[in-house]
Amino acid sequence: MITTHFNDEQLAILKTFDSNLNPKHISALFEKSELTSQELVQLLQASNALYRAGTPVLTDQQYDLYTSMLRELNHLHPFLNQVEPEVLAEAKTVELPQRMLSTEKAYTVADIEKWLKRILKAADEINVSEDEIELRVTPKLDGYAAYDDGTKLYTRGDGYRGQDITRAIERGLKIAENGRRGLGPGEIVIKKSYFDQVLSDIFENSRNIQAAIIAEKKMDENVQKAIDEGACVFYPFALLKNTTDHFKTIIDNFDTIVEAMWKAVDFDIDGVILEATHPEIKAHMGATRRNHRWQIAFKVNEDSAQVEVVNVIPQTSRTGRISPVAELIPTKLSGATISRVTVHHYNMVKTNGVGPGAIVQIVRSGLVIPKIEQVIKKAEPQIPSECPSCKSHLLWESDHLICPNKSDCPAQTENTLVHFFKTLGNNDGFGPKVIEKLSNYGVKHIHEIYAKKVHNFKGYGFGDKTSQNLFDQLKASREVEVEDWRFLSAFGVSRLGGGNCEKLLQHHEITQLFELSAEDMVKIDGFAQLSAEAIVEGLANIKTEFFKVYELGFNLAQTPKASEQNNKASEIAGAVIVFTGSMQQGARGDMEKQAKSLGAKVAKSVTGKTTYLVTGEKVGETKINAAKDKGVQVLTEQEYLDLIG
């Protein structure tokens, strides 16, 4: 538990970041021992905003702890798939010339070896010899992420859109190592020796200075002096001191290389970065929305202890996953008293004998949330047969126990409603705060929300204008066209995301899916027996609610049947297409839908597997040239329309 109270400067930053934010509510979250996923996201967003503004309330390790807690509650939460934004609340955002992502983290050599296996697997898939695989190791600078295209300097923002901070260059900010402009991503940093000798009595930490360099307000004279004397610089990653060698050499000398990197620069660092250098491997592995798969950050610090398990408590997350929490005899570890630790999943409980009396070795890596490293002494595993929230029969899904009761499980109800409106994507009014308020008044089902009138919302404490807007948006969400696969996916059936919904609806009408058996489903390419069984049971659980909502008369666009697609001769069948920029002859979403109906696959980012990059207006040359370098054919909007006839 961390106790914090915001000072006047921090309160002002939070208000600027989000005028609806209640600082007292956020402050109280730091003092709670258990947090919901929504509360964790609020705490993380506020902490990130303060950190970027130069007034941090958490250390990196504490921030990672809360992130790990969110991952344990809901590993699929959208926040975990976003880049933590570099925010300047008062500035407008612009599209970055190139995506800037966060970096996957590792705290043990074993984690690095797992990552390396993925590199080797990717190399094998594209026939790259192991002799060609090199790794580049650099210091991981602890600064303010930015991107320099030679003309402008941008913050990282959310990885896609940042803010123009070219004023920092105009104030005299130099490129490290006497480098030239335009070298892409890097960090704004200040020399440790200079900070310690000159500024440590004036500023609490170097983050205050990094924020001051790029702020729109008048420059602090001490920071301006640091810029003028070359102590503050923009350090492009391309110029970082590094060790680049064959991957076996890097692993064999890992400790020595890490130690050398730690001393390589006179700047704060919080780890080292390892990345594959082979361009084909990088293109093949690509990236998630948050991280490049070919890159990883290694952080150092680890402490462990052997502890006796007292009890294993099941907890239902808002996604229906049952998380086993081991209660321990309280033990000191890395300066903290540890009395509970989340076991990874219930298959680990079952196969490793985690129950009362078991002796486990717990590890606290990087001073973040502790985890069970191994079971020293087994006991009778403690496994629940029913959901602790709603008493429903539990299902095994791979390594996890799942509560399939999406509609009536108290632990899942609120998340189910949030998921529905977020996935449907045509209704901005029913976000988490509105849903939370409705849930507090006993609203549990989607169809109940659609039955509400203006006076109902007023009765729940919403204002006159808000109540009318909520009612109008519900009406509009039934009238605006939405894909049938998206509508089905919005009900949150386990293993039935958008892709699988689309596959099913290519073969069956949406109302027929509830009559399918697992055997019917496995006949469709892409469905295994266990997945099919889980989907059939999940559909049975939502059937009543589905038809109550379906019969409200949504405007559903039907997914083209596979037989229809096969009968269409299409120039883009089987192609992988990325659309970018502002389209003039139709909405980009409509073009993506049409491309899918013609048998193409639509992606969001360009990789070596992309066939066409279709460009609208306002697309930077950097993006176009990067696509051409990967061998991707670049088409204008009109050239694409001519291609498909």
N, C-alpha and C positions, 0 to 999 in steps of 0.2 A: 504494500500500500504506500502511495506517495501523497504527501500533503502539499498543496500549493495554493497560494493566493495571488491574484494578479495585481501588479502595480498599475498606476495610472497610464503609463505608456503602453503596457500590454493590453489594458482594457480598450484603449483607443485603437490599437491594431486590430483587435478582434472585432470591434464594431465596424471598422473600415472593411475588413475581410468579408463580414456577413452581418448586415444591419439587423437581421432577425435573431442573431445569436444571443443567448442569455449567458453571460460570463459566470454568473453565480451557479447556473446549472452545470457548466463545464467544470468549474472549480470543484464542485461536489463530486464529480465523476472520479477525480483523482483519489478521493478518499474511500471509494467503494471497493470492497474486496472482490465482488463479482459483478461483471458488466454484461449487458446484452450486446449483440453484434452492432446494433444501431448506436448504442452508447460508446462503444469502442471506436467506431468510425468518427463520431463527433469529437471525441477526445483526440484522436490522431489528426484529424483535419485542423483543429485548433492549435495543437502542438506544432504541426508542420508550418502553419501560417506564422506563428511566433518565432519559430526557428529561422525561417527564411527572412524575417524582418530583423533578425539580429538580437532577439531577446528570448532565447530558448528557456523552456521550463523543464525539459527532459534531456537527459544524455542520449547519445545514439543507442546505447545499450538498453535504456529504459524504453525508448521508442520501439526498438526491435521486440522487446518483451510484450508490449501491447499488441503489436502486429502479429506476433506468434499466438497470442490469446485469441485474436480474431480468426486466425487460420484454423485453430483448433475448434472454434465454434462453427465456422462455415468456411471451408477451404475454397468454395466457389464464389465467395462474396465479390461483387464487382470492384470494390475498393482494392482488393489484392491484385487485380489485373490492370491497375492504373499506375502510371508514373506519379510519384509524389510531386505535386506541382511546385515549381519555383515561382512564387506569387509576388507580384507588385500590385497591390490592391487598386492603386490609383491609375494604372496604365491599361491601355487597350491591347488586346492580343492580335497577333498576326501569324500567318502560317509559317512554320519553320522551313528552311530550304531542305532539311533532311530530318528524319525522325531522331529524337534523342531519348534513349530509354534508360531505366534504372539497370542495376546489375544484380544478378542472382548471387546469393551469399552462401559461403561455406565456412565452417568453423573447425573442421578436422581434415586431415589428409585423406581420410576415407571418403569424405564428401568430394574432394578433388578427384579422387580415383573414379568415383561413380560418374562424375561429369566427363572425365577423360574417356570412359567406356562409350559414352554417347558420341563423342568425337570420332572414335575409332569405328563405331557402327556406321556413322554417316559416311565416313571415308570408304568403307567397304561397299556401301550401297551405290556409290558413284564411281567405284573402281579406282580410287586414289590409293596408291601404295603407301604403306606405313613409313617407308623411307622418306616420303615427301611431307610428313606431318611435323610441323614445327609449332612451338608455343612461344608467345611473347609475354614476358612478365614485366609489369611496370608498377611503380608506387600508385596507390589509390589516394589521390589528393582529396583532402577534406576542405573543399572550398565551395564556391557558388557556381553551379554548372551554367555554361553559356556556349553559344555557337557563333563563330565568326565566318561570314561568307566573303570577306574582303571589302565589302561596302558597309554592311551593318553588323552590329553585335546584338545577339538575342539572348534572353533568358531561356532556359529549357522549358519552362511552363509545364504543360501536361504531356510533353513529349511530341505533340503534334503542332500546338500553337504556343508561342512564347510572346515576349514583349520586347520592343525595340529599346535597347539600352546603349545605343551608339554614343550617347552623351558621355559614357565612361571613357571611351577612346578620346573624345574631344577634350576631356579633362586631363589628358596626358597618360592614361593607362597604357603601358607598353606591353609588347609581346615578349614572353620569357625567352631566354636563350638567344636574344637578338633576332628572333624569328620574324618572318614576314606575315602580313595579314592574309586571311582567307584559308587558314588551315583547318577549319571546321570546328568540331567539339573540343571543349577544354574546361578549365576551372579558373575562376578569379580567386587568387590566393594572396596571402601576405607572408613574407619571410618570418619564420619563427624567431630567429635571432633579433630581428628588428623589433618585432612586437614585444619580446621579453625586455629588451633594453630601453625602448623608447615609449611604447604605448601601453604597457601592461598596467601602469598606474592610472591611466586615463580611461581605458576601455576594459570591460569585464572579460571579454573574449574576442578572438579574431573575427567571429561571425558578425559582431557589431560593425566592424570596419568593412567587411565585404558588402553588407547591406547598404552602408553609407556611400560606397563608391558608385552604386548604380541608382540610388534614390533620386527622385526628381527635385527634392528640396535642395536648399543651398548646401554646398559642400563644407564639411567640418574642416577647419584649417589644419588640424593635425593629420587628417586623412589625406588632404591635398598634398601636404608635405611628404607623406609616405609615398604617394604616387610620383611626385616630382623626383624623389630620390631613388626610384626604381624598386622600392620594397614591395609595392603592390603591383602585380602583373596578371595578365591573362596567359595561362599556361596551356597551349594546345596539347592534346594527348599525343599527337603525332611527334612532338619534340621531347617527350618524356624519356629520361634515362631508362634503359631497358636491358633485359637479357633475353635474347632470342636464340633458341637452339632446338634440336630434335627433342620430341616430347619425352623420350626415355632419359635423356641427359637432365632435363628439367626436373623430373620426378626423382631421379637418383640423387640429385643435389638440392632437393627442395628446401631444406632448412637453411642451408648456406645462402641460397639465392634470395629467400625471403628476408633474411637478416641484412643482406647487402642492399636490397631495395628499401628497407626501412631507414637506411642511412644515406640514401642516394640523393636526397633533395633537402633543402633548408625550408621546408614547408610542412604544415600539419598533414599527416596521412593517417588513415584509419584502416589500412590493410594493403594488400597487393592485388592487382588485376592480372588474371591469366586469360589469354585468348588465342584461339587458333588463327593462324595467319593465311592458310591456303584459301584463295578466293572461292574456289568451287565448293569447298566444305562449308564456308560461311554462307554462301548463297543457298546451298541445299538445306542447311539447318534452319536458317531464317530466324524468326523472332516470335515471341508471344507479344501481347499488347504491352507487356511490362518490361521484358528482358530479351536481349540477344541470347540465343541458345548456345552460341559458340564462345561465350564469354562468362567468366565467373570471378567473384571477389572473395579473397581468402582473408578472414579475420582471425586473430589469435587471442586465446584466453580459454582456459578450461580447468574445471575443478570437479572432483567426483567424490562420492561416498557410498557406502553400503548401508541400506536402510531396510527395516522390517515393514511389510505391508500390514495395515490394520484392517482395511476394508476396501472393496471396490464398488464405487457408487455409479450407477448409470445416469446419464444426463441426456435429455432429448434436445437437440439443437433445433433451430427454426427451419432447417432443411429436412428434418426427420431422421438424421443420422444420430445413433445412440453412441455417445462418447463415454468410455470407461475412465473414471477418475479414481486413482489409487490414493487412499488416505494413508499417510505414513506416520511413524513415530517421529515427532519433530526433530529435525537435524539441521545444524548450521552448515551452509555451503556458500562459498564466495561472499561471506559477510551477511547472508540472509538466512532466516529460519524457514526451511522448506517442510511443509506438512502435507501437501497435496501435489500430485503430479498426474498429468493426463497420459494415460496409456495410448499408444498410437491408434489402435483399433481392437475390436473384440476378438479377432482371429489371433492377435498377439496374446491376449489374455488366455485364450483357449490352448494354443500350442505351447506357450511358455510357462503355463501353470502360475498365473498371477492371481492370488487370492490371499485371504488372511493367513499370516504366518510366512509368506514368501519373503525371501531376502533379495532385494534388487539393488543394482548399482545405478545410481543416478548421476548424471553429468550436467553441469551448467556451463554451456559453451558460450563464450562471448558475453558473459554476464547476463544472458537472456533467460527465457523460460527454461526450467530444468526438464530433462527427458530421461527415460529409462534406457540405459545403454545395454544392459543385459540382466538376465535373471540368474542370480547365484544359487538360490535354493528354491525349488518349485514347491507349490502347494496346490490344493484342489482349486481349479479355476472357478471364479465367481461370475456366472453369466446369467443375465436376466432372460425371462421368457416372454415378458410383455413390456410395453412402453410405460415408463414411470409416469408419464403425463396423462395418457388417455386409456391405458390398459389394453391397447390393441396388440394382437399377435405380431411379433417381430419377424422380419424376413432377413435372410442372409443375402447380401449383395457384395460379391467378392469377399474382401476381408472385413466388411462392415455389417453391423446390425442396423436395420432401417425400420422405422415406423411408417407403414404405407398409408396411414390415415391422414391424408392431406387436408380434409375438410373439417374434421371435428377434434383434432388433437390440439389442445390449448397451446402447446409449445410451438406449433406450426401455423396456427390460424393466421396470425398477423402477417407472417412472412409470405404465406400463400396469397394473401390479398395484395401485398406490395409487389410480389412477383408477377401476378396477373396483369396489373396495370402497367408495370414497367415493360414487360415482354410485349404486350399489345401495342404499346408505343404510340397510341393516338390520343392520349389523354394526359395532359400535364398536371391536372389538378390534384390527382390522388397519389401523392408521394408519401413517403414514410411518416411524416408528421401528421398528415390528415388521417391516414390509416390508423395510426396509433390512437388518435383521438376517437375515431369511430369504434375501435376495438374496446376502448375503455367504457363505451356505452353499450357493449354487448353485441355489436355487429360482428358476425363471424363468417358470413358467406358472401360470395360475389353477387349472387342474385339479390341479396338483401340490400346491397348498396344501390343497385340499379332500380330498386323499388322506392327509394327515398325521394321525397318531394322537397321543395324549397323550405317549407315550414319545419320539416324534420331536421334539416341541417341547422336552421336557426335554433332549434331546441337543443342541439348538441354544442351550442356556444359559438357557432360561426356567425360573422356579421352578415348584414343583408346582402351586400354586393357579393361577398364570397359565396354565400349560400346559393345565390342565383347562378353564379359562375359554375359551381360544382354541378348543379342540376343541368345546366346547358351543356357542360362537357360530357356528362353521361349520355345525353341524347345524341350529341355529335359522334361519340365513340361507336355508337351502333350504326350510324349512317355513313361514316367515312369508310371507304373500302379498306379491308385488311386481308392479308393472305390467310387462307384456311390453316396452313401449317403453323403460322404464328399464333393464331387463335388457339389451336390445340396445345401448342407448346406452353402457352400462358398458364395452363392449369397445373404445371409443375410436376407431372408424372415422372418418377425416377426413371432414368435412362431414356427419356423421351424428349430430348432437346430438339431444336429446330431442324437439324439435319435428319434425324430419324423420323420426325413427323413428316417431313417432305417425302422421304422414301416410302412411308406407308401410304401416303395420300396419292402417290403416283400409281398405286395399284388398287386402292379401295376408296370409296366415298367416306367422308368424315363420320357420318352416322353409322356406318357399317363396322367401324373399327372395334366397337364394343362387343361384337359377336365373334371376333376372331379368336381362334385358339393359338396356343404357342406353336403348334405344328403348322398352322397356316402362316404364321409370321416368319418362321425360319426358312420358308420357301423363298422369301424375298432376300436378295443378296444384301449382306451386311448385318443380319440378325442371327446371333448365336442362341442356343437353347436357353441358357440362363437369363440372358437379356430379355428374350421373348417372354419367359415365364414371369419375370418381374414387371414387364410392361403390361401384360394381360391382367395381373393382379392390381397394378396401379390404375389401369383404366376402369376396372370394376369398382374401385374405391371412389372414383370421381364421377361415375356414370350419372347418378342422380343430380349432382350439382351441375355437371356439364350440360345436360339437357334443359335444366331450368334456365341456364344462361343462354344456350343456343337458341331456345325458343323465344328469346326477347327480340329476335330479328336482326342479327348483325349482318352487315354487308360484306360477305366473305367472297374473296376471289379464289376460285378453285385452282388447285395445283394440276397442271396438265398431266394426263395419264402417260405412263411409260410407252404404251402402244402408240399414242398420238405423237409423242416425240420421235419415236423410231420411224414413223411414216413421213416425217418432215425432212427434206433434204436441206441441210443447213451448212453454210460455209464455216460456222464457228462451233459446230458440234465437237465436243471434247476439248476445246480450247480453254485456257485459263486467262481470264480477262480482268484487268483492273481499270476502273473508271476514276478519273481525277479531274478536278477543276469544275468550273461552272458551265453546265450544259445549256445550250440555247434552244434546242428543239424538243425539249422534254426534260422532266425531272430525272436526276441521276438514279433515284430509286426505281422509277419505272423502266429505265434502260436496263438496270440490273435484272429486274424481273423478266423482261423480254429476253435477255441473253440466256437466262436459265431455261426459259421455255424452249429455246432453240438448241438446248443441249450443252451449253457452255457452263463452265464453272466460274463463279465470280469470287475474286479475292479482294482483300482490302489493301494489301501491300505488294510491291513488286519483288519477286525473287527470280532465281535462275529458271524456275519452272513456268514463269509467266509467259504467255503467248503474245498477248497484245496489251499495250497501255493506251487506253483511249483518253485523249486529252480535250478538255473543254477550254474555257478562257482562264487566264490568270494562273497558268502553270509555269513554275520556274524552270529555267534552262538546266539548273542543277539536277532536278528530278528527271527531266527528259534524258539528259546525258548519262545519268546513272543507270537508267533503264536500258539505253542503247549499249552501254558497256557490258551489261549482262546478256546481251544478245536478244533483247526483247524488241519486237516490232512496235513502233510508236505510230498511232493513227490519230488524225484529227477526228472530231465528232462527225464531220461530213464523210470522211473516208470510211469510217466505221459503218455509217448508215448505208453508204454505197455498197460496202462489202456484204451486208446482210440483206440487201435488196429492199 
